Amino acid sequence: MIKMTPGLIKRSLLASFLLFSFSRAEAIDLVLKATANETKLGFVEGQETTFTLTLNPLFEQTGNSAFSGSVAVWGSAELEIPLFSYVGITGLTGTFSPDLGPELVTTLSLNTLGGVTAQFSYVNLGYQAEEQSVWGLSMSFVLPDEGIFNLPNTYIDPSAYFANYLGTYLVDATYGLVLQTRISEDETDWIEFTAVELAVVPEPSCLGLLSLGAAGAFWMSRRRRIAS
């Protein structure tokens, strides 16, 4: 029988705290696979493209968020903390480095019919498509299973909410998946895509932190067995 000394109790509490802290820091990726609808801006018709939106774990409720039980909207604007801390798009050059200026709009909304709408727009994202600056991304699509989301009536942290829906979902219909570029101050261009599937997964770096926390807890447990 293992005797719980003050030292062992302290190490056990530390391990629990580490695991709790790492889980609190968890970020979630929304990974959407899609195909290009035309040959344009460096993309080829039918080319598979992946859009990765990382939910910002530092995001807090804003006046642009709304929850009713039938619709859930997380939104930020202007100089508020962006909803998405990272946007990745395969097929583009450059590095994600948005200018968080006064025109920035980021939103994510869900409805009880399985509808998903997301937007990161009105700001230079730092990417280029055939030497044109990418200034926006908007997507609207529907999952085949109605009522897949249990929508909250009050605000909930978006990362914590989507952590309850980890998995891969097929897309039933696309109502608009547009990548917008800017040629000049007054001239824009865009390309449309068709969404194929949505994956909700933990952001890779958070998986590493969780693994580290689990390894620490195992190490402490091993030392405790050896000491006994």
CYANA upper distance limits for C-alpha pairs under 8 A (distance plus 0.5 A):
  2 ILE  CA    225 ARG  CA      8.30
  2 ILE  CA    228 SER  CA      6.84
  3 LYS  CA    228 SER  CA      8.07
  4 MET  CA      8 LEU  CA      6.39
  4 MET  CA      9 ILE  CA      6.76
  5 THR  CA      9 ILE  CA      6.77
  6 PRO  CA     10 LYS  CA      6.59
  7 GLY  CA     11 ARG  CA      6.78
  8 LEU  CA     12 SER  CA      6.62
  8 LEU  CA    224 ARG  CA      7.33
  9 ILE  CA     13 LEU  CA      6.66
 10 LYS  CA     14 LEU  CA      6.70
 11 ARG  CA     15 ALA  CA      6.72
 11 ARG  CA    220 MET  CA      7.26
 12 SER  CA     16 SER  CA      6.79
 12 SER  CA    217 ALA  CA      8.09
 12 SER  CA    220 MET  CA      7.88
 12 SER  CA    221 SER  CA      8.46
 13 LEU  CA     17 PHE  CA      6.59
 14 LEU  CA     18 LEU  CA      6.66
 15 ALA  CA     19 LEU  CA      6.83
 15 ALA  CA    213 GLY  CA      7.72
 15 ALA  CA    216 GLY  CA      7.19
 15 ALA  CA    217 ALA  CA      5.55
 15 ALA  CA    220 MET  CA      8.12
 16 SER  CA     20 PHE  CA      6.61
 16 SER  CA    217 ALA  CA      8.15
 17 PHE  CA     21 SER  CA      6.47
 18 LEU  CA     22 PHE  CA      6.64
 18 LEU  CA    213 GLY  CA      6.36
 19 LEU  CA     23 SER  CA      6.67
 19 LEU  CA    210 LEU  CA      7.27
 19 LEU  CA    213 GLY  CA      5.80
 19 LEU  CA    214 ALA  CA      7.45
 20 PHE  CA     24 ARG  CA      6.69
 21 SER  CA     25 ALA  CA      6.88
 22 PHE  CA     26 GLU  CA      6.99
 22 PHE  CA    206 CYS  CA      7.91
 22 PHE  CA    209 LEU  CA      6.62
 22 PHE  CA    210 LEU  CA      6.36
 22 PHE  CA    213 GLY  CA      7.64
 23 SER  CA    210 LEU  CA      7.45
 25 ALA  CA     57 PRO  CA      7.19
 25 ALA  CA    206 CYS  CA      7.81
 26 GLU  CA     57 PRO  CA      7.48
 26 GLU  CA    159 SER  CA      7.82
 26 GLU  CA    202 PRO  CA      7.50
 26 GLU  CA    203 GLU  CA      7.82
 26 GLU  CA    206 CYS  CA      5.96
 27 ALA  CA     54 THR  CA      7.42
 27 ALA  CA     55 LEU  CA      6.59
 27 ALA  CA     56 ASN  CA      7.14
 27 ALA  CA     57 PRO  CA      6.03
 27 ALA  CA    159 SER  CA      6.31
 27 ALA  CA    202 PRO  CA      6.57
 27 ALA  CA    203 GLU  CA      5.92
 27 ALA  CA    206 CYS  CA      7.08
 28 ILE  CA     54 THR  CA      6.30
 28 ILE  CA     55 LEU  CA      6.03
 28 ILE  CA    159 SER  CA      6.03
 28 ILE  CA    162 PHE  CA      7.58
 28 ILE  CA    163 ALA  CA      7.41
 28 ILE  CA    200 VAL  CA      7.47
 28 ILE  CA    201 VAL  CA      6.31
 28 ILE  CA    202 PRO  CA      5.03
 28 ILE  CA    203 GLU  CA      5.57
 29 ASP  CA     52 THR  CA      6.93
 29 ASP  CA     53 LEU  CA      6.10
 29 ASP  CA     54 THR  CA      4.89
 29 ASP  CA     55 LEU  CA      6.77
 29 ASP  CA    199 ALA  CA      8.43
 29 ASP  CA    200 VAL  CA      6.38
 29 ASP  CA    201 VAL  CA      5.80
 29 ASP  CA    202 PRO  CA      6.35
 29 ASP  CA    203 GLU  CA      5.78
 30 LEU  CA     52 THR  CA      6.26
 30 LEU  CA     53 LEU  CA      5.60
 30 LEU  CA     54 THR  CA      6.80
 30 LEU  CA     55 LEU  CA      8.17
 30 LEU  CA    198 LEU  CA      7.40
 30 LEU  CA    199 ALA  CA      6.42
 30 LEU  CA    200 VAL  CA      5.39
 30 LEU  CA    201 VAL  CA      7.19
 31 VAL  CA     50 THR  CA      7.33
 31 VAL  CA     51 PHE  CA      6.23
 31 VAL  CA     52 THR  CA      4.99
 31 VAL  CA     53 LEU  CA      6.92
 31 VAL  CA    198 LEU  CA      6.19
 31 VAL  CA    199 ALA  CA      5.50
 31 VAL  CA    200 VAL  CA      6.87
 31 VAL  CA    201 VAL  CA      8.15
 32 LEU  CA     50 THR  CA      6.23
 32 LEU  CA     51 PHE  CA      5.59
 32 LEU  CA     52 THR  CA      6.88
 32 LEU  CA    195 ALA  CA      7.41
 32 LEU  CA    196 VAL  CA      7.88
 32 LEU  CA    197 GLU  CA      6.33
 32 LEU  CA    198 LEU  CA      5.04
 32 LEU  CA    199 ALA  CA      6.87
 33 LYS  CA     48 GLU  CA      7.43
 33 LYS  CA     49 THR  CA      6.43
 33 LYS  CA     50 THR  CA      5.13
 33 LYS  CA     51 PHE  CA      6.93
 33 LYS  CA    195 ALA  CA      6.53
 33 LYS  CA    196 VAL  CA      5.99
 33 LYS  CA    197 GLU  CA      5.87
 33 LYS  CA    198 LEU  CA      6.99
 34 ALA  CA     48 GLU  CA      6.16
 34 ALA  CA     49 THR  CA      5.79
 34 ALA  CA     50 THR  CA      6.76
 34 ALA  CA     51 PHE  CA      8.31
 34 ALA  CA    193 PHE  CA      6.59
 34 ALA  CA    194 THR  CA      5.77
 34 ALA  CA    195 ALA  CA      4.63
 34 ALA  CA    196 VAL  CA      5.57
 34 ALA  CA    197 GLU  CA      7.71
 35 THR  CA     45 GLU  CA      7.89
 35 THR  CA     46 GLY  CA      5.61
 35 THR  CA     47 GLN  CA      5.70
 35 THR  CA     48 GLU  CA      4.94
 35 THR  CA     49 THR  CA      6.27
 35 THR  CA    193 PHE  CA      5.89
 35 THR  CA    194 THR  CA      5.82
 35 THR  CA    195 ALA  CA      7.12
 35 THR  CA    196 VAL  CA      7.90
 36 ALA  CA     43 PHE  CA      7.23
 36 ALA  CA     44 VAL  CA      7.05
 36 ALA  CA     45 GLU  CA      5.52
 36 ALA  CA     46 GLY  CA      5.55
 36 ALA  CA     47 GLN  CA      5.90
 36 ALA  CA     48 GLU  CA      7.20
 36 ALA  CA     49 THR  CA      7.70
 36 ALA  CA    191 ILE  CA      8.16
 36 ALA  CA    192 GLU  CA      6.90
 36 ALA  CA    193 PHE  CA      4.94
 36 ALA  CA    194 THR  CA      7.02
 37 ASN  CA     45 GLU  CA      5.78
 37 ASN  CA     46 GLY  CA      6.76
 37 ASN  CA    191 ILE  CA      8.07
 37 ASN  CA    192 GLU  CA      6.27
 37 ASN  CA    193 PHE  CA      5.61
 37 ASN  CA    194 THR  CA      7.10
 38 GLU  CA     43 PHE  CA      7.99
 38 GLU  CA     44 VAL  CA      6.78
 38 GLU  CA     45 GLU  CA      4.66
 38 GLU  CA     46 GLY  CA      7.74
 38 GLU  CA    191 ILE  CA      7.84
 38 GLU  CA    192 GLU  CA      7.95
 39 THR  CA     43 PHE  CA      5.92
 39 THR  CA     44 VAL  CA      4.66
 39 THR  CA     45 GLU  CA      5.13
 40 LYS  CA     44 VAL  CA      7.05
 40 LYS  CA     45 GLU  CA      8.38
 40 LYS  CA    191 ILE  CA      7.24
 41 LEU  CA    129 ALA  CA      5.95
 41 LEU  CA    130 GLU  CA      5.98
 41 LEU  CA    191 ILE  CA      7.82
 42 GLY  CA     91 GLY  CA      7.91
 42 GLY  CA    129 ALA  CA      6.79
 42 GLY  CA    130 GLU  CA      6.28
 43 PHE  CA     47 GLN  CA      7.21
 43 PHE  CA     91 GLY  CA      7.44
 49 THR  CA     89 ILE  CA      7.59
 49 THR  CA     90 THR  CA      6.11
 49 THR  CA     91 GLY  CA      7.40
 50 THR  CA     88 GLY  CA      8.26
 50 THR  CA     89 ILE  CA      6.30
 50 THR  CA     90 THR  CA      6.05
 51 PHE  CA     87 VAL  CA      7.72
 51 PHE  CA     88 GLY  CA      6.18
 51 PHE  CA     89 ILE  CA      5.23
 51 PHE  CA     90 THR  CA      7.41
 52 THR  CA     86 TYR  CA      8.17
 52 THR  CA     87 VAL  CA      6.06
 52 THR  CA     88 GLY  CA      5.32
 52 THR  CA     89 ILE  CA      6.98
 53 LEU  CA     84 PHE  CA      6.71
 53 LEU  CA     85 SER  CA      8.25
 53 LEU  CA     86 TYR  CA      6.39
 53 LEU  CA     87 VAL  CA      5.26
 53 LEU  CA     88 GLY  CA      7.12
 54 THR  CA     84 PHE  CA      5.86
 54 THR  CA     85 SER  CA      6.18
 54 THR  CA     86 TYR  CA      5.56
 54 THR  CA     87 VAL  CA      6.99
 54 THR  CA    203 GLU  CA      7.62
 55 LEU  CA     83 LEU  CA      6.52
 55 LEU  CA     84 PHE  CA      5.09
 55 LEU  CA     85 SER  CA      6.50
 55 LEU  CA     86 TYR  CA      8.00
 55 LEU  CA    158 PRO  CA      7.51
 55 LEU  CA    159 SER  CA      6.56
 56 ASN  CA     82 PRO  CA      7.57
 56 ASN  CA     83 LEU  CA      5.93
 56 ASN  CA     84 PHE  CA      5.47
 56 ASN  CA     85 SER  CA      5.19
 56 ASN  CA     86 TYR  CA      8.32
 56 ASN  CA    159 SER  CA      7.88
 57 PRO  CA    157 ASP  CA      8.49
 57 PRO  CA    158 PRO  CA      8.47
 57 PRO  CA    159 SER  CA      6.74
 58 LEU  CA     81 ILE  CA      8.04
 59 PHE  CA     81 ILE  CA      6.45
 59 PHE  CA     82 PRO  CA      7.30
 59 PHE  CA     83 LEU  CA      6.28
 59 PHE  CA    157 ASP  CA      7.94
 59 PHE  CA    158 PRO  CA      8.49
 60 GLU  CA     81 ILE  CA      8.08
 60 GLU  CA    157 ASP  CA      7.57
 61 GLN  CA     65 SER  CA      7.05
 61 GLN  CA     74 TRP  CA      8.15
 61 GLN  CA    155 TYR  CA      7.43
 61 GLN  CA    157 ASP  CA      8.30
 62 THR  CA     74 TRP  CA      8.49
 62 THR  CA     75 GLY  CA      7.39
 62 THR  CA     76 SER  CA      6.86
 63 GLY  CA     75 GLY  CA      8.44
 63 GLY  CA     76 SER  CA      8.33
 64 ASN  CA     73 VAL  CA      8.28
 64 ASN  CA     74 TRP  CA      7.43
 64 ASN  CA     75 GLY  CA      5.40
 64 ASN  CA     76 SER  CA      6.33
 64 ASN  CA     77 ALA  CA      7.98
 65 SER  CA     72 ALA  CA      8.32
 65 SER  CA     73 VAL  CA      5.62
 65 SER  CA     74 TRP  CA      5.07
 65 SER  CA     75 GLY  CA      5.55
 65 SER  CA     76 SER  CA      8.03
 65 SER  CA    155 TYR  CA      8.38
 66 ALA  CA     71 VAL  CA      8.23
 66 ALA  CA     72 ALA  CA      6.49
 66 ALA  CA     73 VAL  CA      5.53
 66 ALA  CA     74 TRP  CA      7.28
 66 ALA  CA    154 THR  CA      8.40
 66 ALA  CA    155 TYR  CA      7.99
 67 PHE  CA     71 VAL  CA      6.42
 67 PHE  CA     72 ALA  CA      5.10
 67 PHE  CA     73 VAL  CA      6.74
 67 PHE  CA    151 LEU  CA      8.35
 67 PHE  CA    152 PRO  CA      6.87
 67 PHE  CA    153 ASN  CA      5.65
 67 PHE  CA    154 THR  CA      6.00
 67 PHE  CA    155 TYR  CA      7.01
 68 SER  CA     72 ALA  CA      7.11
 68 SER  CA    151 LEU  CA      8.36
 68 SER  CA    152 PRO  CA      7.50
 68 SER  CA    153 ASN  CA      5.34
 68 SER  CA    154 THR  CA      7.73
 69 GLY  CA    150 ASN  CA      8.47
 69 GLY  CA    151 LEU  CA      5.57
 69 GLY  CA    152 PRO  CA      5.73
 69 GLY  CA    153 ASN  CA      5.10
 70 SER  CA    111 ASN  CA      6.23
 70 SER  CA    112 THR  CA      6.00
 70 SER  CA    151 LEU  CA      6.81
 71 VAL  CA    109 SER  CA      7.62
 71 VAL  CA    110 LEU  CA      6.22
 71 VAL  CA    111 ASN  CA      5.03
 71 VAL  CA    112 THR  CA      7.24
 71 VAL  CA    151 LEU  CA      7.22
 72 ALA  CA    109 SER  CA      5.92
 72 ALA  CA    110 LEU  CA      5.72
 72 ALA  CA    111 ASN  CA      6.99
 72 ALA  CA    151 LEU  CA      6.78
 72 ALA  CA    152 PRO  CA      7.44
 73 VAL  CA    107 THR  CA      7.60
 73 VAL  CA    108 LEU  CA      6.30
 73 VAL  CA    109 SER  CA      4.74
 73 VAL  CA    110 LEU  CA      7.11
 74 TRP  CA     83 LEU  CA      7.93
 74 TRP  CA    107 THR  CA      6.14
 74 TRP  CA    108 LEU  CA      5.75
 74 TRP  CA    109 SER  CA      6.73
 74 TRP  CA    158 PRO  CA      7.94
 75 GLY  CA     83 LEU  CA      7.13
 75 GLY  CA    105 VAL  CA      8.11
 75 GLY  CA    106 THR  CA      6.22
 75 GLY  CA    107 THR  CA      4.65
 75 GLY  CA    108 LEU  CA      6.85
 76 SER  CA     80 GLU  CA      6.49
 76 SER  CA     81 ILE  CA      7.35
 76 SER  CA     82 PRO  CA      6.44
 76 SER  CA     83 LEU  CA      6.81
 76 SER  CA    105 VAL  CA      6.55
 76 SER  CA    106 THR  CA      5.91
 76 SER  CA    107 THR  CA      6.87
 77 ALA  CA     82 PRO  CA      7.94
 77 ALA  CA    102 PRO  CA      8.06
 77 ALA  CA    103 GLU  CA      7.65
 77 ALA  CA    104 LEU  CA      6.08
 77 ALA  CA    105 VAL  CA      5.08
 77 ALA  CA    106 THR  CA      6.92
 78 GLU  CA    100 LEU  CA      8.17
 78 GLU  CA    101 GLY  CA      6.91
 78 GLU  CA    102 PRO  CA      4.62
 78 GLU  CA    103 GLU  CA      5.86
 78 GLU  CA    104 LEU  CA      5.64
 78 GLU  CA    105 VAL  CA      7.14
 79 LEU  CA    100 LEU  CA      7.21
 79 LEU  CA    101 GLY  CA      6.99
 79 LEU  CA    102 PRO  CA      6.26
 79 LEU  CA    104 LEU  CA      7.97
 82 PRO  CA    105 VAL  CA      8.40
 82 PRO  CA    106 THR  CA      6.74
 83 LEU  CA    106 THR  CA      6.41
 83 LEU  CA    107 THR  CA      7.33
 84 PHE  CA    106 THR  CA      7.64
 84 PHE  CA    120 PHE  CA      8.41
 86 TYR  CA     96 PHE  CA      7.53
 87 VAL  CA     96 PHE  CA      7.22
 88 GLY  CA     96 PHE  CA      7.63
 92 LEU  CA    127 TYR  CA      6.80
 92 LEU  CA    128 GLN  CA      6.42
 92 LEU  CA    129 ALA  CA      6.08
 93 THR  CA    127 TYR  CA      6.20
 93 THR  CA    128 GLN  CA      5.84
 93 THR  CA    129 ALA  CA      7.27
 94 GLY  CA    126 GLY  CA      6.63
 94 GLY  CA    127 TYR  CA      5.10
 94 GLY  CA    128 GLN  CA      6.54
 95 THR  CA    126 GLY  CA      6.12
 95 THR  CA    127 TYR  CA      6.35
 96 PHE  CA    125 LEU  CA      6.28
 96 PHE  CA    126 GLY  CA      5.50
 96 PHE  CA    127 TYR  CA      6.74
 97 SER  CA    125 LEU  CA      6.24
 97 SER  CA    126 GLY  CA      5.30
 97 SER  CA    127 TYR  CA      8.46
 98 PRO  CA    123 VAL  CA      7.07
 98 PRO  CA    124 ASN  CA      6.06
 98 PRO  CA    125 LEU  CA      4.67
 98 PRO  CA    126 GLY  CA      6.12
 99 ASP  CA    123 VAL  CA      6.63
 99 ASP  CA    124 ASN  CA      6.48
 99 ASP  CA    125 LEU  CA      7.38
 99 ASP  CA    126 GLY  CA      8.47
100 LEU  CA    104 LEU  CA      6.71
100 LEU  CA    123 VAL  CA      7.67
101 GLY  CA    123 VAL  CA      7.59
103 GLU  CA    122 TYR  CA      6.22
103 GLU  CA    123 VAL  CA      7.19
104 LEU  CA    120 PHE  CA      8.06
104 LEU  CA    121 SER  CA      6.73
104 LEU  CA    122 TYR  CA      5.85
104 LEU  CA    123 VAL  CA      6.08
105 VAL  CA    119 GLN  CA      7.76
105 VAL  CA    120 PHE  CA      6.41
105 VAL  CA    121 SER  CA      6.08
105 VAL  CA    122 TYR  CA      6.99
106 THR  CA    118 ALA  CA      8.07
106 THR  CA    119 GLN  CA      5.85
106 THR  CA    120 PHE  CA      5.07
106 THR  CA    121 SER  CA      7.17
107 THR  CA    117 THR  CA      8.34
107 THR  CA    118 ALA  CA      6.03
107 THR  CA    119 GLN  CA      5.70
107 THR  CA    120 PHE  CA      7.35
108 LEU  CA    116 VAL  CA      7.92
108 LEU  CA    117 THR  CA      6.17
108 LEU  CA    118 ALA  CA      4.85
108 LEU  CA    119 GLN  CA      7.07
109 SER  CA    116 VAL  CA      6.38
109 SER  CA    117 THR  CA      5.70
109 SER  CA    118 ALA  CA      6.96
110 LEU  CA    114 GLY  CA      7.47
110 LEU  CA    115 GLY  CA      6.04
110 LEU  CA    116 VAL  CA      5.35
110 LEU  CA    117 THR  CA      7.11
110 LEU  CA    149 PHE  CA      8.25
110 LEU  CA    151 LEU  CA      8.28
111 ASN  CA    115 GLY  CA      5.75
111 ASN  CA    116 VAL  CA      7.49
111 ASN  CA    149 PHE  CA      8.13
111 ASN  CA    151 LEU  CA      7.97
112 THR  CA    146 GLU  CA      6.86
112 THR  CA    147 GLY  CA      5.28
112 THR  CA    148 ILE  CA      7.76
112 THR  CA    149 PHE  CA      6.99
112 THR  CA    150 ASN  CA      8.15
112 THR  CA    151 LEU  CA      7.67
113 LEU  CA    142 VAL  CA      7.98
113 LEU  CA    143 LEU  CA      8.47
113 LEU  CA    145 ASP  CA      8.05
113 LEU  CA    146 GLU  CA      4.94
113 LEU  CA    147 GLY  CA      6.05
113 LEU  CA    148 ILE  CA      8.28
114 GLY  CA    142 VAL  CA      5.87
114 GLY  CA    143 LEU  CA      5.49
114 GLY  CA    144 PRO  CA      7.42
114 GLY  CA    145 ASP  CA      6.76
114 GLY  CA    146 GLU  CA      5.43
114 GLY  CA    147 GLY  CA      6.34
114 GLY  CA    148 ILE  CA      6.42
114 GLY  CA    149 PHE  CA      7.33
115 GLY  CA    140 SER  CA      7.86
115 GLY  CA    141 PHE  CA      6.34
115 GLY  CA    142 VAL  CA      4.72
115 GLY  CA    143 LEU  CA      6.80
116 VAL  CA    139 MET  CA      8.41
116 VAL  CA    140 SER  CA      6.20
116 VAL  CA    141 PHE  CA      5.96
116 VAL  CA    142 VAL  CA      6.49
116 VAL  CA    143 LEU  CA      8.27
117 THR  CA    138 SER  CA      8.11
117 THR  CA    139 MET  CA      6.05
117 THR  CA    140 SER  CA      4.75
117 THR  CA    141 PHE  CA      7.04
118 ALA  CA    138 SER  CA      6.31
118 ALA  CA    139 MET  CA      5.78
118 ALA  CA    140 SER  CA      7.04
119 GLN  CA    136 GLY  CA      8.20
119 GLN  CA    137 LEU  CA      6.29
119 GLN  CA    138 SER  CA      4.81
119 GLN  CA    139 MET  CA      6.86
120 PHE  CA    136 GLY  CA      6.23
120 PHE  CA    137 LEU  CA      5.82
120 PHE  CA    138 SER  CA      6.88
121 SER  CA    135 TRP  CA      6.60
121 SER  CA    136 GLY  CA      4.36
121 SER  CA    137 LEU  CA      6.25
121 SER  CA    138 SER  CA      7.72
122 TYR  CA    135 TRP  CA      6.37
122 TYR  CA    136 GLY  CA      6.36
123 VAL  CA    135 TRP  CA      5.62
123 VAL  CA    136 GLY  CA      7.05
124 ASN  CA    133 SER  CA      7.15
124 ASN  CA    134 VAL  CA      6.43
124 ASN  CA    135 TRP  CA      4.93
124 ASN  CA    136 GLY  CA      7.76
125 LEU  CA    133 SER  CA      8.23
125 LEU  CA    134 VAL  CA      6.39
125 LEU  CA    135 TRP  CA      6.31
125 LEU  CA    136 GLY  CA      7.67
126 GLY  CA    133 SER  CA      7.58
126 GLY  CA    134 VAL  CA      7.41
127 TYR  CA    133 SER  CA      6.53
127 TYR  CA    134 VAL  CA      5.94
128 GLN  CA    132 GLN  CA      5.72
128 GLN  CA    133 SER  CA      5.13
128 GLN  CA    134 VAL  CA      6.09
129 ALA  CA    133 SER  CA      7.00
129 ALA  CA    134 VAL  CA      7.20
129 ALA  CA    181 THR  CA      7.97
132 GLN  CA    181 THR  CA      6.45
132 GLN  CA    182 ARG  CA      6.55
132 GLN  CA    183 ILE  CA      6.30
133 SER  CA    181 THR  CA      5.88
133 SER  CA    182 ARG  CA      6.06
133 SER  CA    183 ILE  CA      7.70
134 VAL  CA    179 LEU  CA      7.89
134 VAL  CA    180 GLN  CA      6.44
134 VAL  CA    181 THR  CA      4.74
134 VAL  CA    182 ARG  CA      6.95
135 TRP  CA    180 GLN  CA      6.28
135 TRP  CA    181 THR  CA      5.70
135 TRP  CA    182 ARG  CA      6.82
136 GLY  CA    179 LEU  CA      6.57
136 GLY  CA    180 GLN  CA      5.54
136 GLY  CA    181 THR  CA      7.37
137 LEU  CA    177 LEU  CA      8.10
137 LEU  CA    178 VAL  CA      6.36
137 LEU  CA    179 LEU  CA      5.24
137 LEU  CA    180 GLN  CA      6.67
138 SER  CA    176 GLY  CA      7.80
138 SER  CA    177 LEU  CA      6.22
138 SER  CA    178 VAL  CA      5.91
138 SER  CA    179 LEU  CA      7.26
139 MET  CA    175 TYR  CA      8.18
139 MET  CA    176 GLY  CA      5.92
139 MET  CA    177 LEU  CA      4.58
139 MET  CA    178 VAL  CA      6.83
140 SER  CA    174 THR  CA      6.70
140 SER  CA    175 TYR  CA      5.76
140 SER  CA    176 GLY  CA      5.57
140 SER  CA    177 LEU  CA      6.58
141 PHE  CA    171 VAL  CA      7.43
141 PHE  CA    172 ASP  CA      8.03
141 PHE  CA    173 ALA  CA      6.16
141 PHE  CA    174 THR  CA      4.77
141 PHE  CA    175 TYR  CA      5.88
141 PHE  CA    176 GLY  CA      7.43
141 PHE  CA    177 LEU  CA      8.35
141 PHE  CA    195 ALA  CA      7.68
142 VAL  CA    171 VAL  CA      6.45
142 VAL  CA    172 ASP  CA      6.11
142 VAL  CA    173 ALA  CA      5.89
142 VAL  CA    174 THR  CA      7.03
142 VAL  CA    175 TYR  CA      8.42
143 LEU  CA    169 TYR  CA      7.44
143 LEU  CA    170 LEU  CA      6.76
143 LEU  CA    171 VAL  CA      5.11
143 LEU  CA    172 ASP  CA      5.60
143 LEU  CA    173 ALA  CA      7.71
144 PRO  CA    170 LEU  CA      7.48
144 PRO  CA    171 VAL  CA      6.77
144 PRO  CA    172 ASP  CA      5.33
152 PRO  CA    156 ILE  CA      7.91
156 ILE  CA    160 ALA  CA      7.72
156 ILE  CA    161 TYR  CA      6.94
157 ASP  CA    161 TYR  CA      6.64
158 PRO  CA    162 PHE  CA      6.66
159 SER  CA    163 ALA  CA      6.60
160 ALA  CA    164 ASN  CA      7.69
161 TYR  CA    165 TYR  CA      8.12
162 PHE  CA    166 LEU  CA      7.27
162 PHE  CA    200 VAL  CA      7.67
163 ALA  CA    200 VAL  CA      8.36
163 ALA  CA    201 VAL  CA      8.31
163 ALA  CA    202 PRO  CA      8.07
165 TYR  CA    200 VAL  CA      7.24
166 LEU  CA    199 ALA  CA      7.87
166 LEU  CA    200 VAL  CA      5.31
166 LEU  CA    201 VAL  CA      6.04
166 LEU  CA    202 PRO  CA      8.34
167 GLY  CA    199 ALA  CA      6.15
167 GLY  CA    200 VAL  CA      5.87
167 GLY  CA    201 VAL  CA      7.17
168 THR  CA    197 GLU  CA      7.45
168 THR  CA    198 LEU  CA      6.16
168 THR  CA    199 ALA  CA      4.66
168 THR  CA    200 VAL  CA      6.87
169 TYR  CA    197 GLU  CA      6.09
169 TYR  CA    198 LEU  CA      5.64
169 TYR  CA    199 ALA  CA      6.71
170 LEU  CA    196 VAL  CA      6.73
170 LEU  CA    197 GLU  CA      4.81
170 LEU  CA    198 LEU  CA      6.80
171 VAL  CA    195 ALA  CA      6.84
171 VAL  CA    196 VAL  CA      5.76
171 VAL  CA    197 GLU  CA      5.52
171 VAL  CA    198 LEU  CA      7.38
172 ASP  CA    196 VAL  CA      8.38
173 ALA  CA    195 ALA  CA      7.98
174 THR  CA    194 THR  CA      6.40
174 THR  CA    195 ALA  CA      6.39
176 GLY  CA    192 GLU  CA      7.74
176 GLY  CA    193 PHE  CA      8.17
176 GLY  CA    194 THR  CA      8.38
177 LEU  CA    192 GLU  CA      6.06
177 LEU  CA    193 PHE  CA      5.82
177 LEU  CA    194 THR  CA      7.11
177 LEU  CA    195 ALA  CA      7.76
178 VAL  CA    190 TRP  CA      7.05
178 VAL  CA    191 ILE  CA      6.25
178 VAL  CA    192 GLU  CA      5.06
178 VAL  CA    193 PHE  CA      6.94
179 LEU  CA    190 TRP  CA      5.98
179 LEU  CA    191 ILE  CA      5.98
179 LEU  CA    192 GLU  CA      6.98
180 GLN  CA    188 THR  CA      7.60
180 GLN  CA    189 ASP  CA      6.37
180 GLN  CA    190 TRP  CA      4.77
180 GLN  CA    191 ILE  CA      7.24
181 THR  CA    188 THR  CA      6.17
181 THR  CA    189 ASP  CA      5.68
181 THR  CA    190 TRP  CA      6.30
182 ARG  CA    187 GLU  CA      6.65
182 ARG  CA    188 THR  CA      4.82
182 ARG  CA    189 ASP  CA      6.67
183 ILE  CA    187 GLU  CA      5.87
183 ILE  CA    188 THR  CA      5.88
183 ILE  CA    189 ASP  CA      7.49
184 SER  CA    188 THR  CA      7.44
202 PRO  CA    206 CYS  CA      7.13
202 PRO  CA    207 LEU  CA      7.09
203 GLU  CA    207 LEU  CA      7.20
204 PRO  CA    208 GLY  CA      7.14
205 SER  CA    209 LEU  CA      7.00
206 CYS  CA    210 LEU  CA      6.69
207 LEU  CA    211 SER  CA      6.65
208 GLY  CA    212 LEU  CA      6.65
209 LEU  CA    213 GLY  CA      6.69
210 LEU  CA    214 ALA  CA      6.68
211 SER  CA    215 ALA  CA      6.57
212 LEU  CA    216 GLY  CA      6.66
213 GLY  CA    217 ALA  CA      6.77
214 ALA  CA    218 PHE  CA      6.69
215 ALA  CA    219 TRP  CA      6.61
216 GLY  CA    220 MET  CA      6.74
217 ALA  CA    221 SER  CA      6.68
218 PHE  CA    222 ARG  CA      6.60
219 TRP  CA    223 ARG  CA      6.73
220 MET  CA    224 ARG  CA      6.68
221 SER  CA    225 ARG  CA      6.86
222 ARG  CA    226 ILE  CA      6.78
223 ARG  CA    227 ALA  CA      6.53
224 ARG  CA    228 SER  CA      6.76
